[in-house]
Amino acid sequence: MAKDRTVDGLHLSRRGVVAGVAGFAAAALAAPHLLRAEALKELRIDFATYNPVSLLLREQGWLEEEFKADGTAITWVQSAGSNKALEFLSASAIDFGSTAGAAALVSKINGNPIKSIYSYSRPEWTALVTRLDAGIASPADLAGKTVALTRGTDPHIFLIRALAAVGLTEADITPVLLQHADGRTALIRGDVDAWAGLDPMMAAAELEDGATLFHRDLEANTFGILNVREEFLERQPETVARVLSVYERARKHALDHPDDLKAVAVKVTGLAPEVIDLQIDDRTDLTLPQIGQPQRDAISAAGLALQQAGVLDASVDVARAVNDLLEDRAPEA
């Protein structure tokens, strides 16, 4: 005779448990991905200085704590810019990557199979930067000038939009292709006239090198977005939900304990505390984690601007591409 028992308030019978196990086994045979989801050996995720929440998450070891019982190893990979994060995602070198929303959209349109599932920040992380002696006061002054930029990133897209607003294109400037940190160095050394900057290097150039932000536009900065490979999302939906839950833990801790966030940012970047204060206190908003209308509006506006500038083909359905990219998941802390 089967004996009933109660586990955590759930009424079970031995017969029911056996039937449940048999049912799961049958389902697993019919859908082998269920077994694969249970046997995740490694989770690969990026960290980036432009995503301060990722720095705190890595420092605290909360993902390692979350997945310890599963035997899942956590591998951290540094992204130097959205372009690198998107390259890593495309090559399946990471499962989760930090980018700007507009950069993710362009990459998605170009065939990168990703979904944007979380917003780690609402930053003003990019502006156009120059030296005081360069004679540049507005985007119109960039005609014929050398400009350091990192293709496929929010600063690059920001530059394109700023040029288009004054009737210029990239053909009117001389682009110098460098990663963000090298762009700062080239500007201060006098190798280029301007730089499409990115924090925290941009804040350092202001405070330490006397650089000036000659063109700012908060609305043309798109959100900081966490992306996942579509294949990983389909195969590991529960893992994705758990990752977002731990991200939420880090984001809320950052809001409640900003000094912890700043301390780890100083540690990872090697920059002065006042530089990180400027990045986080003045130019980083951590209060809008769920993908929703603000993110949709910002990314859509960037896509349409790029289409008008001729960067995206006129045949691209921007609204559809944005819908294909964004997934409105409610993260649970």
C-alpha positions in Angstrom: 0.0 0.0 0.0 1.4 3.4 -1.0 2.2 5.8 1.8 1.5 9.5 1.4 3.9 12.2 2.7 4.2 16.0 2.7 7.3 17.8 1.5 7.3 21.6 1.9 3.6 21.7 2.1 3.1 19.6 -1.2 1.1 16.4 -0.8 2.8 13.5 -2.5 2.2 9.8 -2.9 4.8 7.1 -3.7 2.7 6.2 -6.7 2.6 9.8 -7.8 6.3 10.2 -7.4 7.1 7.1 -9.5 4.7 8.3 -12.2 6.2 11.7 -12.2 9.7 10.3 -12.6 8.6 8.1 -15.4 6.8 11.0 -17.1 9.9 13.1 -16.9 12.0 10.3 -18.3 9.6 9.9 -21.2 9.7 13.6 -21.9 13.5 13.6 -21.7 13.7 10.8 -24.3 11.3 12.8 -26.5 13.2 16.1 -26.0 16.9 15.4 -25.3 17.5 19.1 -24.7 15.9 18.6 -21.2 18.7 16.4 -20.2 21.3 18.8 -21.7 19.8 21.6 -19.6 20.4 19.5 -16.5 24.0 18.9 -17.4 25.4 22.5 -17.9 29.1 22.2 -17.2 30.1 25.8 -17.9 28.4 29.2 -18.0 30.4 31.9 -19.9 29.6 35.5 -19.2 31.4 38.8 -19.8 32.3 41.7 -17.6 33.1 45.2 -18.8 34.2 48.5 -17.3 31.2 50.1 -19.1 28.9 47.7 -17.2 29.7 48.4 -13.5 27.1 45.9 -12.3 29.0 43.1 -14.0 32.1 44.1 -12.0 30.3 43.8 -8.7 28.7 40.5 -9.7 32.1 39.1 -10.6 33.8 40.4 -7.5 31.1 39.0 -5.1 31.1 35.5 -6.6 27.3 35.4 -6.5 27.0 33.5 -9.8 29.5 30.9 -8.6 27.4 30.6 -5.4 24.2 30.2 -7.3 25.5 27.4 -9.5 27.8 25.6 -7.1 25.4 22.8 -6.3 24.9 22.2 -10.0 28.6 21.7 -10.7 28.5 24.5 -13.3 31.8 26.4 -13.7 31.5 30.1 -14.3 33.9 31.5 -16.8 34.3 35.3 -17.0 35.5 37.0 -20.2 36.3 40.7 -20.4 34.6 42.7 -23.2 36.6 45.9 -24.2 33.5 47.2 -26.1 30.1 46.3 -27.5 31.9 45.2 -30.7 34.0 42.6 -28.8 31.0 41.3 -26.8 29.0 40.9 -30.0 31.9 39.1 -31.6 32.2 36.7 -28.7 28.4 36.0 -28.8 28.5 35.4 -32.5 31.4 33.0 -32.1 29.6 31.2 -29.2 32.6 32.1 -27.0 30.3 33.5 -24.4 26.6 32.9 -23.5 25.9 36.4 -22.1 27.4 39.6 -23.3 27.2 43.3 -22.3 26.5 45.8 -25.1 24.7 49.0 -25.9 21.2 48.6 -27.2 21.8 50.2 -30.6 25.0 48.1 -31.1 23.0 44.9 -30.4 20.3 46.0 -32.9 22.7 46.5 -35.7 24.4 43.2 -35.0 21.0 41.4 -34.9 20.1 42.9 -38.2 23.4 41.7 -39.6 22.6 38.1 -38.6 23.9 37.7 -35.0 21.4 35.3 -33.3 21.0 37.1 -29.9 18.2 38.3 -27.6 18.4 41.3 -25.4 16.9 40.3 -22.1 18.0 42.8 -19.4 19.0 46.4 -19.0 22.0 46.8 -16.6 22.1 50.6 -16.9 20.7 53.7 -18.4 24.0 55.6 -19.0 25.3 58.7 -20.5 28.4 56.9 -21.3 29.4 58.5 -24.6 30.0 61.9 -26.0 32.3 63.5 -28.6 35.6 64.5 -27.0 38.4 66.8 -28.0 41.4 68.7 -26.6 41.0 72.4 -25.8 43.7 73.3 -28.4 42.0 71.4 -31.3 39.6 74.2 -32.3 36.5 72.0 -32.3 33.3 73.2 -30.7 30.6 71.3 -32.5 30.0 68.2 -34.7 30.1 70.6 -37.7 33.8 71.3 -36.9 34.7 67.7 -37.5 34.7 68.0 -41.3 38.2 67.1 -42.5 39.3 66.0 -39.0 40.6 62.8 -37.7 38.3 61.0 -35.2 39.2 57.9 -33.1 36.3 55.5 -32.9 35.4 51.9 -32.2 33.1 50.5 -34.9 30.0 48.7 -33.8 29.6 50.5 -30.5 27.4 53.1 -29.0 30.1 55.8 -29.4 30.4 55.1 -33.1 26.6 55.2 -33.6 26.5 58.4 -31.5 29.1 59.9 -33.8 27.2 58.9 -36.9 24.0 60.5 -35.6 25.8 63.7 -34.5 27.3 64.0 -38.0 24.0 63.4 -39.7 22.3 66.1 -37.7 24.7 68.7 -39.3 24.6 67.3 -42.8 27.8 65.3 -42.6 28.7 61.6 -42.9 31.8 59.4 -42.1 33.0 60.3 -45.5 33.5 63.9 -44.3 35.9 62.8 -41.6 39.0 60.5 -41.3 38.0 57.7 -39.0 40.9 56.2 -37.0 39.8 52.7 -35.8 40.9 52.0 -32.2 39.5 50.3 -29.1 38.1 52.8 -26.6 41.1 53.0 -24.3 43.4 53.5 -27.2 41.2 56.2 -28.6 41.7 58.2 -25.4 45.4 57.8 -25.6 45.5 58.9 -29.3 43.4 62.0 -28.5 45.6 63.1 -25.6 48.8 62.4 -27.5 47.6 64.5 -30.4 47.4 61.7 -32.9 43.7 62.5 -33.6 41.6 65.6 -33.4 38.6 64.1 -31.6 37.4 60.9 -30.1 34.0 59.2 -29.8 34.5 58.5 -26.1 33.3 55.9 -23.7 33.2 55.9 -19.9 35.0 55.4 -17.7 37.9 56.3 -20.0 36.1 59.4 -21.1 35.7 60.6 -17.4 39.4 60.0 -16.9 40.2 62.1 -20.0 38.1 64.9 -18.6 39.5 64.9 -15.1 43.1 63.8 -15.7 43.9 65.1 -19.2 41.8 68.3 -19.5 39.8 66.9 -22.4 36.4 68.5 -23.2 33.1 67.0 -24.1 32.0 69.2 -27.0 28.9 67.3 -27.9 26.6 65.6 -25.4 23.1 64.1 -25.9 21.7 61.8 -23.3 18.8 60.7 -25.5 21.3 59.5 -28.1 23.0 57.2 -25.6 21.2 53.8 -25.8 20.7 51.6 -22.8 23.3 49.1 -21.4 21.8 45.8 -22.4 22.6 42.2 -21.4 22.3 39.8 -24.4 22.1 36.0 -24.6 22.6 33.7 -27.5 19.3 32.5 -28.8 20.4 28.9 -28.8 21.4 29.1 -25.2 18.1 30.8 -24.3 16.1 28.0 -26.0 18.1 25.2 -24.4 18.6 26.7 -21.0 15.6 28.9 -20.1 15.8 28.1 -16.4 19.5 29.0 -16.3 18.8 32.3 -18.0 16.2 33.1 -15.4 18.6 32.3 -12.6 21.4 34.5 -14.2 18.9 37.4 -14.3 17.9 36.8 -10.7 21.6 37.1 -9.6 22.1 40.1 -11.8 19.2 41.7 -10.0 20.8 40.9 -6.7 23.9 42.7 -7.8 22.0 45.7 -9.2 20.0 46.2 -6.0 23.2 45.9 -3.9 24.8 48.5 -6.1 21.9 50.9 -5.5 21.9 50.2 -1.8 25.7 50.2 -1.4 27.1 52.5 -4.1 30.5 52.6 -2.3 30.9 48.8 -2.9 30.2 49.4 -6.6 32.7 52.2 -6.8 35.4 50.3 -4.9 35.3 47.3 -7.3 35.3 49.7 -10.3 38.4 51.4 -9.0 40.0 48.0 -8.4 39.3 46.6 -11.9 40.0 49.8 -13.9 42.9 51.2 -11.9 41.3 54.6 -12.3 41.2 57.3 -9.6 38.1 57.2 -7.3 37.0 60.7 -8.5 36.9 59.3 -12.1 34.6 56.5 -11.0 32.5 58.9 -9.0 31.9 60.9 -12.2 31.0 57.8 -14.1 28.6 56.3 -11.6 27.2 59.3 -9.7 26.7 61.6 -12.6 26.3 59.4 -15.7 24.9 56.0 -14.6 21.2 55.2 -13.8 20.6 51.7 -12.5 16.9 51.9 -11.9 15.4 50.5 -15.1 16.4 46.8 -15.3 13.4 45.4 -17.2 13.3 45.7 -21.0 10.3 47.9 -21.7 9.2 51.0 -23.6 12.1 53.3 -22.6 14.6 50.8 -24.1 12.4 50.1 -27.1 12.1 53.8 -27.8 15.8 54.6 -27.5 16.9 51.6 -29.6 14.2 52.2 -32.2 15.2 55.9 -32.5 18.9 54.9 -33.0 17.9 52.3 -35.7 15.8 54.9 -37.6 18.6 57.5 -37.4 21.1 55.0 -38.8 18.7 54.1 -41.6 18.3 57.8 -42.5 22.1 58.2 -42.4 22.4 55.3 -44.9 24.1 53.0 -42.4 21.2 50.6 -42.4 19.6 49.6 -45.7 16.3 51.3 -46.5 14.7 47.8 -46.8 15.3 47.0 -43.1 12.1 46.9 -41.1 13.5 48.6 -37.9 10.4 48.1 -35.8 10.4 44.4 -36.6 14.1 44.1 -35.9 13.7 45.8 -32.5 10.8 43.4 -31.7 13.0 40.4 -32.7 15.8 41.6 -30.6 14.1 42.6 -27.3 12.5 40.2 -24.9 10.6 41.8 -22.0 11.6 39.6 -19.1 10.8 40.5 -15.6 13.9 39.7 -13.5 13.3 38.2 -10.1 15.7 39.0 -7.3 
